[in-house]
Amino acid sequence: MPSASRSHRSYRADVLLVPLEPRSRAAVLNLAPHDALDGIVIAGPDTPSAGPDTPSAGTGSGPGGLSRPDVVVMLAHDLAAVDPGLVTRLGISARASGALVGAIVISPDRSWHGPQARRTATELRATADTVVVLADMAPAVALLRVLRGGPRTADTPGPI
């Protein structure tokens, strides 16, 4: 009889994170080392295929060889500062490449105010497969790591 062995199988998804406004970009770029988003591509104006103010949704060859992400996640802190049209364009581009589309909204009071913020929230709900509203970046980092997947060991930095 063969011995019982446990094998751990895991997936590893190509995740493209798109900060939608300056506060989100700063939050992502200024993470503490133990919160690093290793293996997650962060889109921005410098991403290939992006215009001067439009983050790429992976339609071209992106950094690190990422040409077709498995998951595109839009990140916003200030919905009033986000162009709803950008959300629409990112969603269309991501879906055209076959990617799942997600959105993370960081809102300590879990609400947003003003007509622009409400329009953006409506567009995020219409565009994304899943919208998650969180109080701060810590659970967002954990969620992004889960989406990224891959093998985890006890010596892997950060929460498992």
C-alpha positions, 0 to 999 in steps of 0.5 A: 500500500502506498504511503499517505503523503500530502502534497500542497498544490497552489495557484499563482495568478498574475495580478495587476493593481491599478491605483485610481487616484494619487492617494491610492498610488501613494498608499501602495508605493509607501507600504512597509517592507513587511507589507510588500506586494511582491509579485503584483504589478502596480500600473501607472502612467509609466506602464507600457500602453498607458497614456499620460493619465490613464493606467494600463489594464495590461493590454500591452506588454507590461512590467515584468512581462505581464501582458495578460493579467488574470485579475485586475484590481482597481484601488481607490481611497477618494472616490470623488477624485476618480474619473468614472470613465477611467473605471469603465475603460479599465473594465472594458480592457480587462474583460477584453483580455479575459481578466477578472475585475475587482475593486477595493475601496479604502474608506474608514467610515465605509461611505462616500459623499458627493455626486462624483463619489457616488457616480464613481461608486456606481461605475465600480459596482457596474464594472467589477465582478467584486467590490470590497470596501475596507477601513484601511490598507492592511486587509487590502494587502492581505486580500491582494496576497490571497488573489496572487496566490502561490506557495506560502511557508512559515518563513514567508514575510507578512501575514498568511 
